[in-house]
Amino acid sequence: MEQITGFNESTEEYNDTELSRLQRGHSTSLYFQIISAIEIPLMILTLVALCALIKSQRSAPVFVIHLILSDLIQVICMLMMTSNWLHEVFIVRLYLFSAYFYSLIAGVYFMACVAFERYLLVSHPIWFKSHHSLKVSCVISVIVWFVPLIFADLYSDRLFKSLSVSIGCLIPYPIIILCFVGTCRGLSHAISLTSLKRQLILGRLFLVLLTYTFLIFPFVITRFTEAIFPQLKYSLPEVLNRLEYLMFLNPIADCFLYLFMRPDAGDLMKSVCCCCRTDTHQNSTHSRDEHSRDSRATFACCVSVQNPASHSQTACSSV
């Protein structure tokens, strides 16, 4: 009985600490509800579209599908954590927090898998085409789902602590940066790829790097700072919470990866480029016409100033 009481007390303390990050008044709950209402339908549509690409393409976007699945779990857990009906159910809240951090760590490693897959496609295309298959991608995805257990404390009621979450999310960041740099170098030597394919590959990697740097990295720094300097949690609570709120926009950014997976992504890029070129050409033509009219008027004025006699004779003859 004492053991159960101790478990409930530690669970209540853990949930009160974590819930204080998420429930900061009515405006914060409203923010989560609006974000969830936008992200959940968008992710479901993206998952359906990505699953349809498996039949139409030889290179299936397996890692992106699992990335969107992990984001969907995060959003559902976040929506349930901010609801009022779970305020007294401590065990359910504990499981929700554990599932949220579990899917967060798994999603970050799926981002690293997307970056590493693009790097192999550019730097080692022959090896990638001979070894890459749908089964290999599925096996790697299953392994990645077990990676968060490395950073979990299985012998404690608090499954994920701030330090373990920050370390688990920070490890893939150097991998993403190195894959981006290596892909840029490989594309400079890739002669067989067209400029449009290079833009699509770089665009996908740049989106992954940008998403992690501006949406996930502030959360990692916040958790790591709180684990090393716990007093900052009480001195700068609003600043730290605002940095963590950026991470909840991550699922929307991940859904944009589907645009680079589409079979007609090249046509979309061409249409955008053609529209930009048409607008630029029209603006340049318009400015060129105005400049030519101004130059002709200036030339006429100069001629009239240099030959006043001819101008007077012309005026007399016209009279």
Secondary structure, DSSP 4 states (H G I P E B T S, - for coil): -HHHHHHHHHHHHHHHHHHHHH-SSHHHHHHHHHHHHHHHHHHHHHHHHHHHHHHH-SS--HHHHHHHHHHHHHHHHHHHHTSGGGSS-HHHHHHHHHHHHHHHHHHHHHHHHHHHHHHHHHHSHHHHHHH--HHHHHHHHHHHHHGGGGG--TTSSS-S-HHHHHHHHHTHHHHHHHHHHHHHHHHHH-SSS-HHHHHHHHHHHHHHHHHIIIIIHHHHHHHHHHHH-TTHHHHSHHHHHHHHHGGGGHHHHHHTHHHHHSTTHHHHHHHHHHHHHHHHHHHHHHHHHHHHHHHHHHHHHHHHHH-HHHHHHHHHHH-
